[in-house]
Amino acid sequence: MSMLSSRLPKDLSSSPFFAELERTKAEIQKKACSDGLPFIDMTVSSPVKAGLPVELSAAIDDGRDAFGLWNPDAAGWRSAREAVVEYYRERGGCFTAGQIILTASTSEAYSVLFKTFCDPGDVILTPMPGYPLLDTLAQLEHLECSPYFLKLSRNKRTSEFRFVLDTDSLLAAPEKAKILLLVSPHNPTGHCVSREEWDAAVRFCEDNNLILVVDEVFGDYGFSDKRLRSWEYVLKGEQLWDAGENDLINLPEEGPRCPIFWLNGLSKAVGSPQLKLGWMAFYAPREKFEEIRAALEFVEDAYLSVSAPAQALGVSLLPKAAAYESGVKERLLQNWNTLREAFPSKYCPEVLGGWYAVVRLGEDDEEMTLRLLREKHVLVQPGFFFDFDEDGWVVISLLQEPQLFKDAVCRMVNLSR
């Protein structure tokens, strides 16, 4: 009998495909040095590895005096939460410090929400295709995932293809569903939630007593002015409510009847996942707000996982986030335009935001991924890893250095012919 928890997968080894992919990658990296065809990694997900690091020296100098402080607060330091509030304010948001809960990462924010609202055996509604980490995080809390779907749709006016939320697929949710998880911009399709899709998701949560959680870690990297950040659909200006002792919270009187959480962090806002600072900003109906905030802080207080250096660096770095994001976004758009010029929309659906794009190269994504690596020395991710419902899709990062990105796209085009 195994000594390990039933939270873990029964088999922790790599699948045969990914084991073969790693072996091939190692062989190609050695071979590429001698045969004149450089290896290009189109899965790079860190701006640091893509030559886009944030300048940390000044932030470290600014925050150094606070690194040794210990001021435990379940919600996080007030100064750091105020920095998050200002981050939103610069982008048109209207949260107050009482609506911000700091975490060590977005993954930890999921864990806190799962512990706060779910019992073992409950169900999280997650998008398909989608990011596999979400299933792992749910499994570690003894929860199950049930999919709703993003489907490929053709715009009749522009003839372009893009992924859209199949709101009808929400109706298949099981009875034990507790949380609807939206990812906007979506990893990996680049879908961003429209106002119509948002309204449908909120109605569904209201009708079924669900919590709505929005992962918007790529929120600052939207490409289309036709899409708003989803909190703009809820918090239109300030309608301050006194939760007691002049604790002012921005909660519209006639807002949605379901609690809503928006997750983000320094991982994408300043390209620094190593700093380990995330947050959740939340809305709840006024009669539920205090109960929910107390529950969240109870869970957070059990761990107090956000370090003093992370909070101090957040205070220093968040005011510089917009300038940092501007440079990253410029590269993302340049690479997206390169990709869009190389592939018809039918095979490369429109990206409305985020760091990733998807391309349909053939009939078998495993075969195409390995062929691209072996023959063209380009590494991509196969679509099956993200649960695409049809074969042939591969996922690529838009973060790579533009000339390398262009070279890789040319090789992809030649392989697909």
N, C-alpha and C positions, 0 to 999 in steps of 0.2 A: 504494500500500500504506500502511495506517495505521501511524503511529509509536506508537500507543497499545498498552498491554498487553492481551493476551487475557483478563486478569482482569476487564476492564471490559465493561459492556454495549456492544453494537455501536452502539446509539442512546442517547445521554445526554439527549435532549430530553424534555420532558414529553409524556405521552400526550395525544391530542386531548381526552379527557374532562377531565383535570386542568387543561389549558390553558384550556378553557372555564369550568371551575369557578372558577379564579383570576380570570378576566375578570369573571365574574358577581359574584363576591364583592366586587371593587373597585367595581363599579357599585352594588351594593346598599349598601355602606358609605357611599357618597356620598348615595344616595337616602334612606337611613334617617334622615339628619339633618333632612330636610325633610318627610317624609310622616308622621311621628309613630309609626312602627312600628320600634322599635329593632332593630338587628342584634344577634343573640346567637350567640356562638361556642360550640357544644357539642362542639368538638374540643379545647378547651384542656387541655393535658397538663402544664402547669407550675403548681405551687402559687403561685409568685411572681406569675404572671399572673392567678391566680384570687384574689388577695388573701390568701394564706396563707404569707407569707415567714417563714423562721426568723430569730430575732434573732441577728445576726452580730457586733454591736459588742463584746460581752463576750468572745466566742470569739477575736476578732482581738486584743483586748488581752491575753488569756491566752497566746496563742501567738506573739505578735509577736517575742519574743526568739529564737525558733527559726527564723524565716523565713529568716535568712541562714546557717543551718548547712548543712553538706554532709557527711552521714554515710551514704555509699552502702551499701545493704544490699539484695541482690537480692529478698528477701522483703518488704522494707519495714521502717521503724523498729520496733524492739521495742516502744517505748511506744505506737505507733499500733496495732500488732497486739494488744497487751494491752487497748487500748480496745475493739477488736472482740470480743475474748474476753469482756470484761465486758458488752458489748452482748448477746451470746448468753446469758450467765449470768443476766442480769436477766429473760430470757424463757424460762428453763428449759434452756438449752443447755449443753453440757459440752465445748466445744472448748478446746484449749490453743494458746499462741502459735505453736508449731511446726506447727500445722495451718492457719495463716492466711497467705495470700499477698496482698499489696496490689497493686492495679493502678490505672491512671488512670481506669478506667471499667469498667462491665460489658462493654461492647463490646470493650475491650482484653482482658478476661479470656477472652472467647470466642477472640480471636485467639491468645492464649498457649496455650490448650488445643488449638486446632486445630494450631498449630505443634508442640506437644509430642507429640501422639498420632496425627496424620494425615499421610499422604502425598498428593501431588496425585492427584486422581481418586477418593479415598475419599469415603464417603457419610456425611452427618449425617442422622439421623432427626428430623424436625421436625413439630410439630403442625399440623393443618389443620382448621378455620381457624387462622390464626396471624399473627404480626407479620412483615411483609415484610423488616424489617432483618436477620433471621436468614439469609435467602437471600443477601442482599448480602454479609454478613460471610463466609459460606461461599465465595461466588464469588471474593472477593478473596484467598482462600487456595488457589484452584484445587480446591475441593471441590464436591461436588454435594449437593443436598438431596433426600431422599425422604420423602414424607409418611406419617404415621399419622394417625388421625382422632379428633376429638371429635364425638360424635353427640348429637342432641337426644333426650332420654328423658323419659318421663312417670312420675312417682312414683305407683304404684298406691294408696298409702296417703293421700297428700296431694293427688293429682291435679295437682301442680305440675310444670312442665317445667323441666329443667335440662340442661346439657351434661355428658356423662360420657365417660371415656376408653374408646374402642373397643379393648380390649386385643387382640382378634383381628386387628386391622389391623396390628399389629406383625409378625405372621407373614409379611407380604409384603415384609419388609426385604430389600434386595439383599445379596449376599455381601460386598461391600466396605464395608458399614456399620461404622463405628468408634465413633460416639457416639450415644446416645439422649438427646435434649434434652427435658426436661419443663419446663413453665412453670406455676408454681403459687404464687399465684393467676394464672390464665391471662389474658393480654391477647389478644383482647378479651372473651371469653365469661364471665369471672368464675368459671370452674371451678377447684376446688381438689382436689388428689389425695387420694383416700380411702385408708384402710389397705389395702383389697383391691386397688385400682389400683396402689398402691405395691409391694405384694408381687409382683404380676404383672410390673411393670416391672423390678424387681430380678432376678427369676428369668430373665426374657428376657435381660437383660444378662449374667448369670452363664453361661447356656447358650450364648451367642453371643460371649463374650469382648469385650463392649462396655464403654465408659466411660459412666457415668450422670452427666449434668449437669443440675442443677436451677436454673433461673432463678427466684429467689424475691425479686425486687426489691420486689414488692408484699406480701411475707410478713407485714408488720406490719399489714396492712389487711384481715384476714380478718373476715367477718361472722358466721360460724357456729362455735359451740363444738363442732360435730360433726367438725371438721377440725383436725388438728394440723399444726404445721410438720413437713415431711417428715424433718428431722434427728432429730425426736423418735422416729421409727420405728427409728432406727439406734443412737443414742447414749443409752442408758437408764442414766443415772448415770455414774459415773466408773470406768473400768477402765484405769488408767494403765499405759503400757508405756514402758520406758526405751530410747530410740533410741540411747543412748550419751552418756556424760558428763552423766548426770542430765537429759537432754533428754526430759521426760515428755510423752507423747502419749496422748490418750484414744482407744484403739482396742480395742473389745471383741474378745475372743479368738475368739468364735464369730460374728462379724459377717458381713455380705455378702461374697461372693467377688469382687465387682467394685468398682473405685474409684468414689467418688461425690464430686461437687463441687457446692457450693451457692454461687451468685453473688448478691451484693448490693452496696449502696453508699450513699453520702450522697445520691445523686440522689433516692431516695424516702424513705430513713430520716429525713432532715431537709429534704426537698424542695429540694435544692440541686445540680442537675446541673452548674452552673457551677463548683463547687469541684473537680470532677474527682478524686474518690477512690472507688474501688470495692475489692472484695476477693473472694477465693474462700476458703471454708472447706472442708477436704476430709478424707475418710476413705479409707483403703486397707487391704487386708489387711496384717498386720504384715510379711510377707515381701516385700511390694512397696513399702512406704511410702517407704523411703529412696531407692530408685531413682527413684521418681516425684517426690519432693521435689527431688532433685538436678537432674532434667530440667527441672522448672518453674523453678527458680532459674537454671539456665543460660540459658533463654530470657529471663527477666526481667532478668538481668544484662547482656544485650546492649543493652537499651534504658534501664533505670533511669528510667522515665518519670514516676514519681510524685514530684511536687514537694515540697520542704520545707514551703511554706505549706499545701498540701493535707493533709499528714500531721499538722502541728501543729494545724490546725483540726479534723481528725478526732478528735484526743485531747480537744479542748475540747467539741466538739459532740455526740459520741456519748452521753455521760452525760445529755444533755438530749433525746435522741431520743424517748423514751417520752412525755414531756409534749407534744412537738410532734405526734407521731403521733396522740395522743388527740384534739386539736383537728381535725385533718384527717379522722380517722375519723368524728367526729361529723357533719361535713358530708356525707361520703360516704353515711352511713346515712340521713341526712335526705333527701338527693336520691334515693337508691335507693327509699325508701318512697314518695316522691312519684311516681316512675316506676311502681312496682308497683301503686299505687292507680289509675293512669290506664290501664294496659294489662293485659289478661288474660295469664296466665302462658304461654299458648300462643304469644303474640306477643312476650312479654318474659320469657325464661327467667330462672330464679332466679340471682342473683349471690351467690356464696359468699365473694367477696373481690376486692380490686383497685380500680382507678380507673375501670373501664369497664363498660358494659352494652350489650347488643345488642337491637334492636327490629325486628320484621318489619312494615314499613309497607305493602308492596304487592307487586306482581309484578316490578317492575324497579327495582333499587336505584339505578342511574344516574339514571333518570327521577325517582325520588322524592327523591334528593339535590338535584337541580337545582330541582325544583318547590318543595321546602321552602325553599330559599334564595331563589328568585325571588318566591314568593307569601307566604311567612311570615317571611322574613329570618332564618332559622335555618340555621346551618352544621353539618352532620354529615358523617361519613365513610361512603362506600358500602361494603357488605359485600364486593364483589368484590376490593377492595384487600387484604382479609385472607383471600382464597381460600375464602370460604364456598361450599359445594357446591350451594347453591340460591339463587335470586335473591330480591331483595326485602328483604334485611337491611341495616340501617344501624347504625353504631357511634357511641355518644355517650360523652362523659366525664362522670363524676359529680362533677367538681371545681368546676363553675361555682357562683357565688354563688347561694344557695338560691332567692331570689325570681326571679332571672333564669332559673334552671333550671325553676322552676314555670311561668313564662310560656312558655318554650320548649316544655315538654311539652304545655301546653294547645294551642299552635299545631300541634304534631305530631298530637295527637288529632284536631283539626279537619280537618287535611289528609287523614288516613287514612280519614275517614268517606265 
